[in-house]
């Protein structure tokens, strides 16, 4: 360090402590004739180095890869480390959950009831063929899995998780079938429950619900109305 004493007025002295411009705070000054041409006596030089990063199968988002001793180096100090943190990108088809992969597949109502055969392209560019068994019904939201078609297990690449498929059944649009043919369709489907309607029951209409629409509103002027005789008193006086 360097101490500078300055007189700032009669009888007033200011003492300032600054970094020595010669040694740069290192406590050592190298004679100019002995200074290295590359570092100019700073003992360190700026250097660019390309490090090859190998990502093993099964590594996860946020996992760290450490290169020991490849960080900044200074005299008399242990070199630092270079730490690579993996940032996993989102995929348009698959979602990773641990060792498993999850995907959604849309199927028509006819496929859900009568069966289907579909293909899935994997992350390693293979094509899987899936199909349902005769008589098997797929419901909306059903989950099926294919074992050993998920992500590899870290440090055990021969082991894999599962590929989980969530089925989204697409129903036909309104009035897709002529009314005269509805009875033909109904004859093929399980029978529906018949409800006895009496005069005491109220028949109401079903409307499409919009969750963004405010259905229930509280009146700003809501209050308890008093009867025509005026407000009631808590205690009545007795006649003398």
Buried (B, 14 or more C-beta within 10 A) or exposed (E): EEEEEEEEEEEEEEEEEEEBEEBEEBEEEBEEEEEEEEEEBBBEEEEEEEEEEEEEEBBEEEBEBEBEEBEEBEEEEEEBEBEEEEEEEEEEEBEBEEBBBBEEBEBEEEBBBEBBEBEBEBBEEEEEEBEBEEEEEBEEEBEBBBEEBBBBBBEEEEEBBBBBBBBEBEEEEEEEEEEEEEEEEEEEEEEEEEEEEEEEEEEEEEEEEEEEEEEEEEEEEEEEEEEEEEEEEEEEEEEE
